[in-house]
């Protein structure tokens, strides 16, 4: 008799779930989710992540119970939980999905692999669920492998499972612990509806209307909240698979291309821009998979020791009290909602790295706790990319004033999140420090009292950042390192251009970085 245990992690769904499908072919099966102390105590974990996980598990538990599969939820280290559970339910197959996670989960997976090797008659099989390739030797050909995976047939939800018998009784689905049971406070941010059913509704609402203005609306925090897909949390927790999103998007694009309705062509272009970013999603995750150290160390080691810590500057940035309204409005919005559009995320990181000259690690941990959709591979790759420590990407230095003028021209977003600036005249809203004393009095906002003065001299800070970083990149050591980084982690063009990219990386890391920076030019080989 074959007994299977499905170890659930970031794959909390019923459909397109290879581990569950494999378990459905066994005589008996059970599913397991482990709430790990290593996760709860990790510096990137926040109550909102745990709350969303528990809500997702509640939905999945009901779906699995209807098919005869009990969902067991345990608190503890995974190896210990598996050891104890195997005494109760003698499983001989352990099924799970591959995970590209933070350092603590990588260490845990090594321990689970070692434990499985010690167990007689036990095999552990891991399945892929993204475009990330384990033990990838070269980036060339990566895009073709991604496409092959995403175009493969979706895996149907299992109709039923063999009833698992424990040592003395039938295993029953577990009650879910509360946040209080786990020693956690309630999250400050309102959570979106969790689970696979909600994820599919969000996907359909995006493809059937909300995404029509995706390309033009995704940069402003005002319009992006509705026009972006809002699928990132469902992808991060696995209530939807990347393949489901890809295939649903391609199906919608095919429908639009055959349509004569007004706006169909524009909507097609918008969704094509979105599908390109699905590839970027896995492209950045692949970087952490290939080089786990980038969670903790600079891509380019020539950047080691370049920046440091300043508790006062970090506190002002993390609390939305820098004196730069667009930065502060974005930070306060993020901390209140758990979500922010990509351009504004990049601006927050850019400001911390270039204006405040902070090392990316501490700001990265803070942001990880704020983002409900925290995805380690994307997060740490982007933290370094936006901080200029990859050695190969163009330095992106965002002007908070220009971003306010471009992305919030009427001041709606700033006034919403910085009520102390509500009466400041629009011409001064992005730069309230230019108000005269009389204007401050009239607008009810005294600079330095009701709202902080800028905590740094922007012009001097940027001059320093550019001088140091461009000077560093000009050094032969930095150029040599950049070529090696581009060769290992950079994206690739297709066909005959492959040789050119490889040559460009050797001759000019900056030229090679142009493809990495521009998703519309990069075809992923």
N, C-alpha and C positions, 0 to 999 in steps of 0.2 A: 504494500500500500504506500502510495506517494503522498507526502504531507508537505504543503508549501506555506511559507510565511512571506507576505508582502511587506517589506519595510518601506513605509511612506516617508517622504521628505518634502521636497518642493514639487510635488506632483499630485496635488489633492483634487483629483477629478476621477470620473468614471469612464469617460470616452477618451479614445486615443491614449490609452494607458497600458503600455506593454507589460508591465509587471503584473497587473491584475489579469490581463489576458492569459499570461503564462500560468498563473495560479489556477485559472478556471479549468485548465486541462488536467489538474491533479485530482486525486481522490478526495483529499481534504485540504482546506485552506483557511487561513486567517490573515487579517491585516493588522499592522502595528504602526503606531506613531509614538515616538519617544520624545518627551519634553526633557531636554538635556540640560543639566546644571551648567555645562560648559557654554551653552547658548545663552541661557538667562544671565550669566555673569559676564558675557563677552561685552566689550566696550561699544559695539555697534548695535546691540539689542535694546529695544525700547518697548514699553508696555503695548503700544499700538501694534507692533509686529506680533506679539503673543496673542493679543485680543483678536486680530484678524485671522491668525492661524486657528484659534479655537472656534471661531465662527465658521470658518471653512470646513473644519473637521465635523462640526455639527451637521452641516448639509451632507457631507460625504458619508457620515455614519448612517444616516437615514437611507441614502441611496444603496449603500452596501447591504444593510440589513434586509432591504426588500428583495435582495438577490441571495440571501442566505449566507453572507460573509460578515462575521463579527469584526468590528473595528476595536482593537485593544489599544488603550492609551496608557502609557506608563511614564513615570517620572524617574529619571536616573541616567547613569551613563549607559550607552548602548550595549557595550559588551556584557555588562552585568545584567541588563534587562534580557538580552538574548539568552544568556546562560540560564537564568531563572525560568524563562518562558519555555525553553526546550525541555525542562523537566516536567512541565505541565502539558505541553503540546509538542511531541517529538518530531518536529519538522526536519525534513532532509533536503529541502530546497529553500534557499533564501533568495527572493527576487527584489530588486530595487532599480531605481534609475541612477545613472551617473550624475554627479553633482560637481559643479565648479564653485566651491564655496570659500569662505575665509579660512585662515590658517588652522583654527581649532577643528573645523570639520574635516580638513585634509588629514590632520593627525588622527582624528577619530576613525576615518575610513581605513587608514593603515592598520590601526588596532583591530578593527573588525575583520579585515582580511587575514591578519595573523591568527585571530581566534578561530575563524572558519577553517583555516588549514589544520588546526589542531584537533578539530572535531571529526571523528570517524563518521563516514557516510553523509557528510554535509557538503553541499555545493552552493556557492554564492554566484549568482548571475546578475550582472548589471546591464541595463538597456540604455540606449541613447534617447534623448528627448529634445535636444536642440541641435544646432549646427556645429557645436564644439566637438573637436576631434581629439580623442585621447592619444597621447604619445605621437603627436604630429611631428613629422620630420622636416617638412618644408611648407611654406605658405602657398607655393605654386600648386595650383589644382584645388585649393581649398574651396573656392566658389562652386566648382562643379560638384564637389561632395555635398556641400550645403544644399544645392539645388536638388540633387538626387534624394536626399533625405526628406526635404520639404515636399517633394512631388510624390513620394511614396503613398500608398493607400492608407487612409486613416484606419485605425484599429477600432473595431466595433466594441461597444460596451458589452461585457460578459452578461449572458442571460441568467446565469446562476453558478453557484459554487457548491462543492461538496461540503457537507456539514462537518466541522472539526470537532473531534472528541478529545477532551482533556484527559488527564490521568483518572479523574473520577466523575467528570460531568461535562456536559456540552459547554464550550466556551461562549460566553455572553458578551455583547458589546459593552464597552466601558462607559461609565459616566465621565463626563468631561470636568476637569477641575476648573475652578474659577480663578481669576487673576489674584484674588485675595488668598486662595489656597496656595498659590505659587509665590506669595510674598510680594506681589506687584500692585502698584496703585492703578487706578483707572486711567486710561489714556486721556490726554488733554484734547486730542484732535477727534473730530467726528469721523467715524469709519464708514466707508462705502459698504454696500451690501456685499457680503462675501459668498464664495461658493461658485460652483460650475454654472449653475442656472443663471446667476447674476452676471457672470462673465460673458456668457453667450448673449445675453440681452444687451450688454454694453457694446459688444462687438457688432451686433446687428444694428444698433442705433447709430453707430459710427459709419458703417458701410452704407446704410440706407438714408443718410441725410446729414448727420453732424459733420462728416468728413469732407463735405463738398467744398469747403473753403480752407481745407487743411494747410495748403502751401502758403496762403496769404495770411492766415490767422494764427499760425502756431507760434509766432515770435512774441506777440504781445500777451502779457499776463491777463489782460482783460478778455481777449477773444479765445485764447488757447484753452482756457478751462473747459470750454464746451466743444471747440473744434478739434482739439487733440483727441486721440483715441481713448484715453483714460484706461487703457488695458494693461498698463505697466505693472500694477499690483497683482492682477490676475496671472500675468506671465511669471512674475517673481515667485508667487506662491504655488503656481502650477494648477490653478483652477481652469486654465486654458493651456493648451500646448501651442508652441510656436507653429507647428504644422497646421493646426486648426485655423489659426489666424491667417497664415499664408494662403491656404487653399480657399478660405472664404473670401479673402481679398481678391485673389485672382479670378474667382467666379464672378464677383461683382464687377470687376473691370471688364470681363468678357461680355457681361450683360450690357454694360454702358456702351461698349464699342459697337454693339449691334443696335443700339437705340438711336432714334432720330429726335428724341426729346431735347428741348432747349437746355443747354448747360451740361449735357452728357459728356462732351469733349473736355470741358473744364474739370468736371468731377473725375474723369478718367486720369487726367494729369495729376490731380491732387492725390488720388489713391496710389498712383504709380510712385509718387514721392514717398508715400507712407511705406509701400512694400520695399523700397530701397533701404529704408531705415530698419526694417526687419533683418536685413542682412547685416547692417552695422551692429545691431544688437548682439549677434553671435560673434561678429568680428572682434568686438572689444572683449567679450568674455573669453575668447580664445587666448588673448594675451595673458590673462591670469592663469589659465590652464597651463600654458606653456612655461610660465615663469612665476610661480607663486610668491616669490620674494617681493614682487612689486606692490604687494599690500603694505609692505613695511619699508622698502628701500627705493631710492630713486632708480628709474629706468637707466638714466645716464649717471653713472657713478661720479662723473666730474662735477655733478651738482651737490655731492655730499657736503654737508656743513655750510651750504650757501645761505640758507635762511635759518631762523631760529624761532624762539617763542617770546611772546610779549603778552603777558596775562591781561594787561589793561586793554591793549588793542583787540585781543581775542574776545574779551568780554563785551566790548562795545559792538564788535561785529556780530557776535552770536545773539545779542539782545536787541539788535536793530537800533543802535544808538551811535552810529558813526557820524551823523551830521550830513550824510549824503542821502537825500530822500528816496531815490529809487532803490538803493541798496537796503535801506532800513525797511521800506515798505515790502520788498520781496522777502526779507528775512522774517518779518512779523507775520506775513501771510503764510509762509511755509510752516512756521512753528505752530500756527493756529489750525492749519488744514492738513498738513502732511503731504502736500503736493505743490509743485511749482513747475512751470514749463521750462523746457531745456535751455533756451537762451538766457533766461533769468538765473537758472542754476549756474550756468557758465559765468555769468557776470559776478555772482557771489563769490565763486572760487577765484576768478581773476582778481577781484578786489582784495581778497585775503592774501593772494600770492604776490601780486605786483605792487599794489598800493600800500598794503600793510607789511609786506615782506615777511609773511608767516610761512613756516614750513607746512606742507599740505597735510601732514598726518593728523594733527589735532583737529583742524577744521573738517577734515574728511570724516573723522569719527563723529563729530557733532552732527554733520549733515546726514550721515548714515542713520542716526537715531531719529532724525526729523522726517526722512523720506519713508513713507509707508512702502514704496516700491523698491527699497534698497536691494540691489542686485550686485553682489561683490565684484564680479568681473567687470561689469560696466562702470561701477562706482570708482574703483581704484584706478582703472585705466583712464577714466575721465578726470579724476582729481589730478593726476600727473599731467595729462595732456593740457588741461586748462591752466596748470601752474607753470608750464614750460620746462618740466623736468624730464620729458621723454627724450630730448636731444634731437628729435627728428621733425616735430610738428611746428608749424608757424606759431610764433608767439601771439596769442590772442589777448589783447589788453582792451577791456571794455571801458568806455567812459561812462560813468553813471549819469552824468548830465545829458549826454547824447542819447543814451538809452531811454531816459525819461522823456525826452523830447520826441524821440522816434516811436516808442512803444506805448506811451501814455500821454499823447499830445494835449488832451483836455484835462489831465491831472486827476482823472476819476480814480485810478488805482491808488495813487499816492494819498489822496484825501481819504479814501476808504480805510487805509491801514495806518495812516498817521493823522489822527483826528486833530492833533495840536497844530497841524498846518492847514486846517480846513478853510480858514479865511484868508490865507495868503494869496495875493493876486497871482494869476496863472503865469505871467512873465517871470515871476521870481520863484515859482514852486519847485523847480529843479535845483535852484541855487538860492535858498532862502537867506544865506549869509550875506547876500548883496542888499538886503532890505536896510533902509535907513532906520535910525531909532524911531522916527515918527511913524514910518510904515509898520514897523514891528508893533508899536503901540496900537495902531489902528486895526491890525489883523489879529491882535490878541496872542501873538507868538513872539516872546522875547528870546532872542538867540542866546544860547548859553544857559537859559533857565527853563523855558517851556520846551525847547528843542535844542539839542547840542550843536555847538559849532563844529565844523569839520575837524576830525581828530588828527588829520594829517594835511600837509600841503600837497595837493594832488600833483601839481607840476613838478615839484622837487622829487616826489616819490617815484613818479614815472621816469624821470630823467635818470635817477639812480638805477632803477630796475633795468632799463634798456641798456645803459652803459655796462652794467655788470654782465647781463645775460648775452648780449651780442658780442661783448668782448670774450666771454668764455667760449662761445660757439666758434669763434675764429681761431681758437687754439688747435694745433695739429692733433693733440690727444682727443679733444672733443669731436673733431671731424672723423677720426678713425673709429671712435666708439659709436657715433651716429650711424656710420655705414653698417656696422655690425647689428645695431638695433633695427635699422630699416630692413636688413636682410632677414632677420628673425621674425619681426612683428608687423612690418608694414604690409599694407594691402597690395594687391597685384592687379595689373591690367591683363587683358586676355590676349589670346592668340599670339600674333607676331610681336606684340608690344612687350611680352614677358622679358625678352633679352634686353630691351631698352630700359625697363625698370631696374633690372639687376645692374646694368651698367651705370644708370643714373645714380643709384645708391652709392656706388663706389666713387664716382667722380664728384657728385654734389649731393650731400644729404638734404640740403634745402630744396633742390629740384625734385628729388625723389619724394619729399614730404608733400608736394603739391597734390599728388594723387591721394595720399592719405587724408588730406584735409578736405577734399572735394568729392562728396559721394556721387555727384552727377557725372564726374569724369571717370570715376573708378568703377570698373566692371567686375572686379573680384576674380579675374582669371578663371 
